[in-house]
Amino acid sequence: MISEFFRRLTGQAPEPFQDVDARLALGALLVRLAKSDGEYAVAEIARIDRILSARYDLNQVEAAQLRAQCEAIEHEAPDTVRFTRAIKDAVAYEDREAVIEALWEVVLADGVRDHDEDALIRMVAPMLGVKDQDSAHARRRVEARSA
């Protein structure tokens, strides 16, 4: 499954991305962000499961299984560009803002806003075609919900 996913991401004439590819790319990106500070906290894992569950209408077990697949993909992926490309190709701009919100939810899940996590979001947002200002608005919305 992982090799097939990467084949679709890197092929000479990539096939159009399917919803399952966008799911895996988003999940892997969330995992990569959670791990970017060197800690993969339980709070971050739980937040990823809740995001996947809500976004894709999954129960807790299905969300955890999807996250596990995404962890394996994240582990094998040489860079982040592959994930952002899959998301950008499959997701409308308005929904990409929601992706940035999901990323901020993971960053803020453990109560610590780490420099490495911030740096990864600053790198990913433009790759998704999301403006810095829209990313900042997304962060403020997440912070307001968390307060």
Contacts in CASP RR format, 6 or more apart in sequence:
PFRMAT RR
TARGET T0000
AUTHOR 0000-0000-0000
METHOD contacts of the structure
MODEL  1
MISEFFRRLTGQAPEPFQDVDARLALGALLVRLAKSDGEYAVAEIARIDR
ILSARYDLNQVEAAQLRAQCEAIEHEAPDTVRFTRAIKDAVAYEDREAVI
EALWEVVLADGVRDHDEDALIRMVAPMLGVKDQDSAHARRRVEARSA
1 69 0 8 1.000
2 72 0 8 1.000
2 73 0 8 1.000
2 76 0 8 1.000
5 21 0 8 1.000
5 24 0 8 1.000
5 73 0 8 1.000
6 76 0 8 1.000
6 77 0 8 1.000
6 82 0 8 1.000
8 14 0 8 1.000
8 15 0 8 1.000
8 17 0 8 1.000
8 21 0 8 1.000
9 21 0 8 1.000
9 82 0 8 1.000
9 85 0 8 1.000
9 86 0 8 1.000
10 82 0 8 1.000
16 89 0 8 1.000
17 25 0 8 1.000
17 86 0 8 1.000
17 89 0 8 1.000
17 90 0 8 1.000
18 90 0 8 1.000
19 90 0 8 1.000
21 86 0 8 1.000
21 90 0 8 1.000
22 86 0 8 1.000
22 87 0 8 1.000
22 90 0 8 1.000
22 91 0 8 1.000
23 52 0 8 1.000
23 56 0 8 1.000
23 66 0 8 1.000
24 66 0 8 1.000
24 69 0 8 1.000
24 70 0 8 1.000
24 73 0 8 1.000
24 86 0 8 1.000
25 82 0 8 1.000
25 83 0 8 1.000
25 84 0 8 1.000
25 86 0 8 1.000
25 87 0 8 1.000
25 90 0 8 1.000
26 52 0 8 1.000
26 55 0 8 1.000
26 70 0 8 1.000
26 83 0 8 1.000
26 87 0 8 1.000
26 99 0 8 1.000
26 102 0 8 1.000
27 48 0 8 1.000
27 52 0 8 1.000
27 66 0 8 1.000
27 67 0 8 1.000
27 70 0 8 1.000
27 74 0 8 1.000
28 70 0 8 1.000
28 71 0 8 1.000
28 73 0 8 1.000
28 74 0 8 1.000
28 77 0 8 1.000
28 83 0 8 1.000
29 74 0 8 1.000
29 80 0 8 1.000
29 83 0 8 1.000
29 84 0 8 1.000
29 87 0 8 1.000
29 99 0 8 1.000
29 103 0 8 1.000
29 124 0 8 1.000
30 48 0 8 1.000
30 51 0 8 1.000
30 52 0 8 1.000
30 70 0 8 1.000
30 102 0 8 1.000
30 103 0 8 1.000
30 106 0 8 1.000
31 40 0 8 1.000
31 48 0 8 1.000
31 67 0 8 1.000
31 70 0 8 1.000
31 71 0 8 1.000
31 74 0 8 1.000
32 74 0 8 1.000
32 77 0 8 1.000
32 80 0 8 1.000
32 83 0 8 1.000
32 120 0 8 1.000
33 103 0 8 1.000
33 106 0 8 1.000
33 107 0 8 1.000
33 117 0 8 1.000
33 120 0 8 1.000
33 121 0 8 1.000
33 124 0 8 1.000
34 40 0 8 1.000
34 41 0 8 1.000
34 44 0 8 1.000
34 45 0 8 1.000
34 48 0 8 1.000
34 106 0 8 1.000
34 109 0 8 1.000
35 74 0 8 1.000
36 114 0 8 1.000
36 116 0 8 1.000
36 117 0 8 1.000
36 119 0 8 1.000
36 120 0 8 1.000
37 112 0 8 1.000
37 114 0 8 1.000
37 115 0 8 1.000
37 116 0 8 1.000
37 117 0 8 1.000
38 116 0 8 1.000
39 110 0 8 1.000
41 109 0 8 1.000
41 110 0 8 1.000
43 109 0 8 1.000
43 110 0 8 1.000
43 111 0 8 1.000
44 106 0 8 1.000
44 109 0 8 1.000
44 110 0 8 1.000
45 67 0 8 1.000
46 109 0 8 1.000
47 105 0 8 1.000
47 106 0 8 1.000
47 109 0 8 1.000
48 67 0 8 1.000
48 70 0 8 1.000
48 106 0 8 1.000
49 60 0 8 1.000
49 63 0 8 1.000
49 64 0 8 1.000
49 67 0 8 1.000
50 63 0 8 1.000
51 102 0 8 1.000
51 105 0 8 1.000
51 106 0 8 1.000
52 58 0 8 1.000
52 63 0 8 1.000
52 66 0 8 1.000
52 67 0 8 1.000
53 59 0 8 1.000
53 60 0 8 1.000
53 62 0 8 1.000
53 63 0 8 1.000
55 102 0 8 1.000
56 63 0 8 1.000
56 66 0 8 1.000
58 66 0 8 1.000
77 83 0 8 1.000
80 120 0 8 1.000
80 123 0 8 1.000
80 124 0 8 1.000
80 127 0 8 1.000
81 127 0 8 1.000
84 124 0 8 1.000
84 127 0 8 1.000
84 128 0 8 1.000
85 127 0 8 1.000
87 96 0 8 1.000
87 99 0 8 1.000
87 128 0 8 1.000
88 96 0 8 1.000
88 127 0 8 1.000
88 128 0 8 1.000
88 129 0 8 1.000
91 99 0 8 1.000
93 129 0 8 1.000
93 130 0 8 1.000
96 128 0 8 1.000
96 129 0 8 1.000
96 130 0 8 1.000
97 130 0 8 1.000
97 134 0 8 1.000
97 138 0 8 1.000
98 138 0 8 1.000
99 128 0 8 1.000
99 130 0 8 1.000
100 121 0 8 1.000
100 124 0 8 1.000
100 125 0 8 1.000
100 128 0 8 1.000
100 130 0 8 1.000
100 134 0 8 1.000
100 135 0 8 1.000
100 138 0 8 1.000
101 138 0 8 1.000
101 141 0 8 1.000
101 142 0 8 1.000
103 121 0 8 1.000
103 124 0 8 1.000
104 121 0 8 1.000
104 138 0 8 1.000
104 139 0 8 1.000
104 142 0 8 1.000
104 143 0 8 1.000
105 142 0 8 1.000
106 117 0 8 1.000
107 113 0 8 1.000
107 114 0 8 1.000
107 117 0 8 1.000
107 118 0 8 1.000
107 121 0 8 1.000
108 142 0 8 1.000
108 143 0 8 1.000
108 146 0 8 1.000
121 135 0 8 1.000
122 132 0 8 1.000
122 135 0 8 1.000
125 131 0 8 1.000
125 132 0 8 1.000
125 134 0 8 1.000
125 135 0 8 1.000
126 132 0 8 1.000
130 138 0 8 1.000
END
